């Protein structure tokens, strides 16, 4: 997994106990501390306030640095530099400590989907690939899918490694026929998981659980009621959920649009509510 070079940096004069901000800059421009939380990689032509709010997430910078400085299995070393790398769905930070070690910290934005599911599933996917394949991926050093932690947000801390983006690799040539997102079993309740076949997961560490894709949310952090969001045992089950999801969305909004994801992924025109209801009702018969 590769991360783009940071165009600028958020500088810290840090100790484990306290952190004093000296210089904050992204793309060579000085920014406030709030610039870490805001989306600063561009502008939006449509509904910019809403788009920016979906990419805004606050967290305790000092507590995050404490986590980095006290990572188990590493030399305790205070954070000296945070370089902000902007992502569309997560805050990605390149964090350097006094001993020159580098780490990646990721914090999901509201538009990523359920932050708990997104964080737990990403950790499981990285662990699965690392333990079950020969594809080199970053090692997760610390993580939390509980926003009530000291950092105040879900986060993943991983080592910084060179490589290629994970989506370019087909790491499972023959896998589970079930559909959903991948998780560690300890992350979910028994009633929201389907176990993997023992030929894929002999130790029984992983499972298929609810989809963490943001398209299964009515609004950020607002799940769709009465719609199964996974796991699905068959493609037919998933198809029924897709119909239910679409019908609820066209019934709940004046205009139905594609999920708030990059335009190069979805190119769906606006659909009027009345036309949408009729279309999905006919299809569902």
KAURHU-V859798 format. One record per residue. RES is the residue in one small letter. SS is DSSP state (alpha for helix, beta for strand, coil for the rest). OMEGA is omega in degrees with one decimal (999 if undefined). D_LAST is the distance of its C-alpha to the last C-alpha in whole Angstrom. Layout:
# KAURHU-V859798
res,ss,omega,d_last
RES,SS,OMEGA,D_LAST
RES,SS,OMEGA,D_LAST
This chain:
# KAURHU-V859798
res,ss,omega,d_last
x,coil,-175.6,44
x,coil,179.1,46
x,coil,-177.9,46
x,coil,176.1,48
x,coil,-179.3,51
x,coil,180.0,52
x,coil,-179.8,53
x,coil,-176.4,55
x,beta,173.8,55
x,beta,-170.9,56
x,beta,179.2,59
x,beta,167.6,60
x,beta,-162.3,63
x,beta,164.4,62
x,coil,180.0,64
x,coil,-175.0,62
x,coil,-177.2,63
x,coil,-177.6,62
x,beta,178.2,61
x,beta,-177.9,62
x,beta,178.1,61
x,beta,-175.8,63
x,beta,176.1,61
x,beta,175.4,57
x,beta,175.1,56
x,beta,-176.7,53
x,coil,176.1,54
x,coil,-178.7,57
x,beta,178.5,57
x,beta,178.9,58
x,coil,175.2,55
x,coil,176.7,55
x,alpha,179.7,54
x,alpha,177.8,51
x,alpha,175.0,50
x,alpha,-174.4,49
x,coil,-175.1,46
x,coil,172.2,45
x,coil,-173.6,43
x,coil,-174.1,46
x,coil,-179.8,45
x,coil,-179.3,44
x,coil,178.4,43
x,coil,-179.5,39
x,coil,-175.7,39
x,coil,172.9,36
x,coil,-173.8,36
x,alpha,179.9,39
x,alpha,179.5,39
x,alpha,179.4,36
x,alpha,179.6,36
x,alpha,-179.7,39
x,alpha,178.9,38
x,coil,-179.7,36
x,coil,179.7,38
x,coil,177.4,41
x,coil,178.0,42
x,coil,175.0,45
x,coil,-178.6,47
x,coil,-176.4,50
x,alpha,-178.3,52
x,alpha,-179.9,55
x,alpha,176.5,53
x,alpha,177.4,51
x,alpha,175.9,55
x,alpha,178.1,56
x,alpha,179.7,53
x,alpha,-175.5,54
x,alpha,-176.3,58
x,coil,179.2,58
x,coil,178.4,55
x,coil,178.6,56
x,coil,178.0,58
x,coil,175.1,59
x,coil,178.8,62
x,coil,-176.7,62
x,coil,-177.5,62
x,coil,178.4,62
x,beta,178.8,59
x,beta,-175.5,61
x,beta,171.7,58
x,beta,177.5,55
x,beta,-177.6,53
x,beta,173.8,50
x,beta,-173.2,47
x,beta,175.1,44
x,coil,-179.1,41
x,coil,-175.7,37
x,coil,-179.4,36
x,beta,166.4,39
x,beta,178.8,43
x,beta,-175.9,45
x,beta,172.2,49
x,beta,-172.6,51
x,beta,-179.7,54
x,beta,178.9,57
x,beta,-175.1,60
x,coil,179.8,64
x,coil,176.6,64
x,coil,174.3,62
x,coil,-179.0,59
x,beta,-179.3,56
x,beta,174.2,52
x,beta,174.0,49
x,beta,178.8,47
x,beta,178.0,43
x,beta,-175.3,42
x,beta,174.2,38
x,coil,179.6,37
x,alpha,-177.4,35
x,alpha,-179.4,32
x,alpha,-173.0,32
x,coil,177.1,30
x,coil,-175.9,31
x,alpha,178.7,35
x,alpha,-179.9,35
x,alpha,-179.0,32
x,alpha,-178.5,33
x,alpha,-178.3,37
x,alpha,-178.8,37
x,alpha,179.4,34
x,alpha,177.8,37
x,alpha,-180.0,40
x,alpha,179.4,38
x,alpha,178.6,37
x,alpha,179.0,40
x,alpha,-179.9,42
x,alpha,-179.1,40
x,alpha,-178.0,41
x,alpha,-174.6,44
x,alpha,-171.7,45
x,alpha,-180.0,43
x,coil,177.3,43
x,coil,179.7,46
x,coil,179.5,45
x,coil,175.8,47
x,coil,-179.5,45
x,coil,175.0,47
x,coil,176.7,48
x,beta,-176.1,46
x,beta,177.8,49
x,beta,177.8,48
x,beta,176.2,45
x,beta,175.7,43
x,coil,-179.5,40
x,coil,-176.0,41
x,coil,177.8,42
x,coil,178.2,44
x,coil,-176.0,47
x,coil,-179.6,50
x,coil,179.0,48
x,coil,178.6,46
x,coil,173.7,43
x,coil,-177.9,41
x,beta,172.0,43
x,beta,173.5,44
x,beta,-179.5,47
x,beta,177.4,48
x,beta,176.5,51
x,coil,-179.0,51
x,coil,173.9,51
x,coil,177.0,51
x,coil,178.7,48
x,coil,179.9,45
x,coil,-171.1,41
x,alpha,-176.6,39
x,alpha,180.0,36
x,alpha,-177.8,38
x,coil,173.5,39
x,coil,-170.6,37
x,coil,176.1,38
x,coil,179.3,36
x,coil,175.7,35
x,coil,-174.9,34
x,coil,-178.0,32
x,coil,175.8,30
x,coil,179.6,26
x,coil,-177.1,25
x,beta,-178.2,24
x,coil,177.0,25
x,beta,-177.6,29
x,beta,-179.8,32
x,beta,161.7,34
x,beta,-177.8,37
x,alpha,-177.4,37
x,alpha,-177.3,39
x,alpha,-172.0,37
x,coil,171.0,34
x,coil,-177.1,34
x,alpha,-175.1,33
x,alpha,179.3,29
x,alpha,-179.2,28
x,coil,168.7,29
x,beta,-176.5,29
x,beta,175.7,32
x,coil,176.4,33
x,coil,-177.2,34
x,coil,177.9,38
x,coil,178.4,39
x,coil,-174.7,37
x,coil,-174.7,39
x,coil,-178.5,42
x,coil,177.9,43
x,coil,-178.9,40
x,coil,-169.4,40
x,beta,177.4,36
x,beta,171.2,33
x,beta,-177.8,29
x,beta,-178.6,28
x,coil,176.2,26
x,coil,177.5,25
x,coil,178.2,28
x,coil,-176.8,27
x,alpha,179.6,27
x,alpha,178.5,23
x,alpha,174.5,22
x,beta,174.8,24
x,beta,173.8,24
x,beta,176.3,27
x,coil,178.9,30
x,coil,178.7,31
x,beta,-177.1,28
x,beta,176.8,25
x,coil,179.6,21
x,coil,176.5,21
x,coil,175.5,18
x,coil,177.9,17
x,coil,-177.9,19
x,coil,-180.0,21
x,coil,0.5,22
x,coil,178.7,24
x,beta,-179.4,21
x,coil,-178.6,22
x,coil,175.6,19
x,alpha,177.1,18
x,alpha,177.6,14
x,alpha,179.4,15
x,alpha,178.6,16
x,alpha,177.6,13
x,alpha,178.3,11
x,alpha,178.0,14
x,alpha,177.8,14
x,alpha,179.3,11
x,alpha,-179.5,12
x,alpha,-178.1,15
x,alpha,-179.4,14
x,alpha,179.2,13
x,alpha,-177.8,16
x,alpha,179.4,18
x,alpha,178.1,17
x,alpha,-172.8,17
x,alpha,-175.4,21
x,coil,178.5,22
x,coil,177.6,23
x,beta,179.5,23
x,beta,178.2,21
x,coil,175.9,23
x,coil,176.5,23
x,coil,-176.7,25
x,coil,178.6,28
x,coil,-173.0,29
x,coil,-175.1,32
x,coil,-178.6,31
x,coil,176.5,32
x,coil,-179.9,29
x,coil,176.1,26
x,coil,-176.8,26
x,coil,-179.3,23
x,coil,178.0,24
x,coil,179.8,23
x,beta,-178.8,20
x,beta,-177.0,20
x,alpha,-177.0,18
x,alpha,178.8,17
x,alpha,-180.0,16
x,alpha,179.9,14
x,alpha,-178.8,12
x,alpha,-177.9,11
x,alpha,-177.4,10
x,alpha,177.2,9
x,alpha,178.4,7
x,alpha,-177.8,5
x,alpha,-174.7,6
x,alpha,-178.8,4
x,coil,999,0
